[in-house]
């Protein structure tokens, strides 16, 4: 690292909480699939800020919408109406087929909002005795880092020394419909689950799993809550990952790509009366649904659909997945993914995935390790065939590299 890079990193370490372990690069500019560091080196972004910049870095149409709105009106709070919220509601509802929308800021806020809403629905509509609502979640889940959410995480690093935690959650294995059927009781109000477990290492469920889940939830009057904060808005090659099995969630959670990486925007979408139980004063957010956020999100959704990014994710994801599977390397235990949400899991004897990510950095690719042995690959949805092939060449040479 150059002196200036070392200075940036050292200053972060001196003043910042040490709750992240970033790759040793200091970025200063981005455009499309590319980012540049402070030394002028260019990298292919294969993380997309965990899918938040799915539309590509600094998309000009989203930028223009943000600048225009910032000149007009940025924040009103929800004490007053603004002229961007209603169009945002209308457009996202039409795109996703939802009936109600609750705008928030971060993905974790959307998850917390959904938990509150399904509990309230359970008491006021389903008739669960007050204080007894149960929500079923999956082992190895990742839904955020708030206190309410980490209480039902199975990751020791996420939970340790943050308790006591709120009760009311049951944890079952991911991808096991029989376990869900056994866990449901008359007090179960919701099943909260990721269509693909991203932070766990891009873990896909067995084929047909979500069809069974949908049937079980319908039969038992349980709300199916799909956390599509990472998988949603084209990442898997369809608008929503639920479409791969032809189902509809009762509640869908969106975030990250909802703003194209420009601004924190998230949303709880409901296809029934779950959100209808909320009354004035019972839930809210000063910044949730602000005019700047809504204008940015509207532009982010427009470019996603008008520029064919979802279809491109399906095409390039298939090309990328096939190319990864063609790499003959003793280091690789498994390649998996859907659309442009991909992962390469390494054998334990290959060493930590982080050193492969650092080697990729030296070759012009930024990827991120997760759970010690897995490299996540999730470039912006605007990636081209040539760029996929360019990345595959460097991934192949890195995964076959001798680190001994």
Secondary structure, 3 states (H helix, E strand, C coil): CCHHHHHHHHHHHHHCCCCCCCCCCCEEEEEECEEEECCCCEEEECCHHHHCCCCCECCHHHHHHHHHHHHHCCCCCCCCCCCCHHHHHHHHHHHHCCCEEEEECCHHHHHHHHHHHHHHHHHHHHCCCCCCCEEEEECCCCCCCCHHHHCCCCCHHHHCCCCCCCCCEEEECCCCHHHHHHHCCCCEEEEEEECEECCCCCEECCCCHHHHHHHHHHHCCCEEEEECCCCCCCCCCCCCHHHHHCCCCCEEEECHHHHCCCCCCEEEEECCCCHHHCCCCCCCCCCCCCHHHHHHHHHHHHHHHHCCHHHHHHHHHHHHHHHHHCCCCCCEEEEEEECCEEEEEECHHHCCHHHHHHHHHHCCEECEEECCCEEEECCCCCCCHHHHHHHHHHHHHHHCCCCC
